[in-house]
Amino acid sequence: MAFGVADGVGGWIDSGIDSAHFSHGICEAMAMEAQKHDFSVDKFIYAGELLQKGYDKMTADTSIRGGGTTACVAVGGSDGSLEVANLGDSGFVQLRPNAVYYSSKPQTHAFNTPYQLSIIPPQILARSMMFGGGPLHDYPKDANITNHQVKHGDILVFATDGVWDNLSSADLLKLMSHHMTRVDAWRSSQNGLIASSQLKQLTESAGIAKEQGNSIQAILAVAIASTAKMASTNTKVDGPFAKEVRKYYPHENYHGGKVDDICVVVAVVVDEQLGLNG
């Protein structure tokens, strides 16, 4: 299984280029590569390899004039293995009952300047060179590759910086705990919260009543996106971005959230054998 997010870098609009075409295209290209992969020949496809293939397709596509995108892409195996390729300031967290088990770190060249895959039109490159510089141009090989092991009840959240600029990993754990316990997906025990052995049915289509949402992962994704959006327009509560501004620019009077594109993908890990035995 392969999944992830990509976020077109908005700064390219100053050059008359909408990076959304690049970010959408690379996601579509990676999805196609994953779908056509012959697992009878090669049992695993690597996240970095998938990112490279998607990028190669974009650079060969003459309809893409230029642009830049961040990306956070994962490939999961049936054995619970998870490989993630993260480039830029999109990212992911691995949550467990009672804990933020892993949180990715953003890749930036400087404050608010993320790594980005890019296609640079010759005229923009030439103009930049005249002034002794050049647009940011990173490659799939620059992505941070990490390997993880997931277990029953884990929540994987992949999101663009519109989430991470406004919600911390601790905020997400609190939010996810609320929704998971509300439908009994995580249950209280003497040792704190534990994952329900009947979790699988909550992840299936219509696993939860229609008035509540279609599945637990749909509820979680909507909750994250809506909470991040509200936080982004809140001018009184400082989010992670505001705290970073004060760290790098202590004299700036920046408060509240940061409005930006928000995209969320949520996966809930299920050990099907537990359901059979429970």
C-alpha positions, -999 to 999 in steps of 0.1 A, spaced: 0 0 0 13 35 -9 -1 68 3 10 103 11 7 140 4 23 167 -18 20 205 -15 27 229 -43 49 258 -32 29 290 -35 59 313 -41 59 302 -78 28 322 -84 50 353 -85 65 339 -117 30 332 -131 32 294 -123 6 275 -103 25 247 -85 -7 228 -79 -3 212 -114 30 199 -103 19 185 -69 -13 170 -83 6 155 -112 33 139 -91 7 123 -68 -11 109 -98 22 96 -113 32 79 -81 -2 63 -77 0 49 -112 35 35 -106 24 18 -74 -7 3 -91 13 -12 -119 42 -25 -98 46 -63 -103 48 -77 -68 53 -112 -82 87 -101 -94 96 -76 -66 77 -79 -34 84 -44 -22 85 -9 -38 105 17 -19 92 51 -10 122 69 -23 120 49 -56 83 58 -59 91 95 -54 119 94 -80 96 77 -105 69 103 -99 94 132 -103 109 117 -135 74 116 -150 68 152 -141 101 164 -156 92 145 -188 58 160 -190 60 190 -214 26 203 -202 42 212 -168 58 246 -173 75 247 -139 68 249 -102 78 232 -69 63 208 -44 70 192 -11 61 156 -7 57 130 21 52 95 7 49 61 24 49 25 14 35 -1 39 39 -38 39 15 -65 52 42 -74 78 37 -40 95 67 -24 79 65 13 68 90 32 48 86 70 44 103 95 21 98 130 33 110 160 14 102 195 26 78 207 53 49 183 48 53 154 72 37 127 93 32 114 128 27 79 141 3 79 171 -4 52 196 -28 51 225 -12 74 251 18 84 230 32 103 200 54 74 188 71 92 160 70 127 145 89 136 113 111 167 111 107 193 83 135 198 59 142 235 53 170 256 38 160 285 61 130 296 81 98 290 61 119 279 31 113 242 26 131 217 4 112 213 -28 112 192 -59 111 217 -88 109 222 -125 126 255 -134 118 271 -168 150 282 -186 141 319 -186 136 319 -148 169 301 -143 187 325 -166 172 355 -148 182 342 -114 217 334 -126 221 370 -137 217 381 -101 241 355 -87 215 331 -74 190 305 -84 156 290 -75 156 262 -49 160 229 -66 161 197 -46 158 161 -58 142 129 -46 176 117 -34 175 146 -8 144 132 9 147 119 44 141 82 44 129 66 76 117 30 84 91 22 110 71 -7 124 34 -2 130 10 -22 151 -27 -26 157 -44 6 167 -17 30 154 -28 61 136 -7 75 108 -13 111 99 2 125 67 -4 162 62 8 194 45 22 223 65 -12 239 68 -17 213 96 18 214 111 20 252 112 -12 252 134 -13 220 153 14 203 173 19 165 176 5 167 211 -25 186 198 -31 157 173 -28 130 199 -54 148 221 -77 152 192 -73 116 180 -78 102 215 -111 121 218 -125 107 186 -111 71 190 -125 67 225 -158 82 214 -165 52 191 -146 27 214 -117 22 189 -93 30 218 -105 17 251 -96 25 287 -76 -1 307 -56 -4 338 -25 6 318 -42 35 300 -57 34 265 -55 3 244 -67 -5 208 -99 -24 205 -97 -59 189 -129 -50 170 -112 -20 153 -114 -34 118 -151 -30 114 -148 7 122 -123 12 94 -146 -3 68 -170 16 45 -201 25 66 -184 10 96 -198 39 116 -233 53 114 -237 77 85 -246 106 107 -212 103 124 -192 97 93 -184 67 70 -154 52 87 -131 60 117 -103 72 94 -127 96 76 -138 110 109 -102 115 120 -91 132 87 -121 156 88 -114 164 125 -78 172 118 -85 194 87 -113 213 104 -94 219 136 -63 230 117 -84 254 96 -100 270 127 -66 273 144 -52 289 112 -76 318 115 -74 322 153 -55 354 160 -53 349 198 -38 314 202 -3 310 190 4 278 170 37 262 161 44 287 133 40 317 155 64 301 180 89 295 152 86 332 141 95 343 176 124 319 177 140 333 145 126 368 146 121 377 183 112 413 175 83 403 152 49 408 167 33 377 151 5 360 169 -22 334 161 -23 308 134 -11 307 98 -35 303 69 -22 278 43 -33 248 22 -45 219 43 -44 183 31 -47 153 54 -44 115 48 -51 92 78 -45 55 80 -55 33 109 -35 2 114 -55 -31 118 -42 -65 127 -69 -87 111 -59 -117 132 -69 -99 164 -104 -95 150 -106 -132 141 -94 -142 175 -113 -115 195 
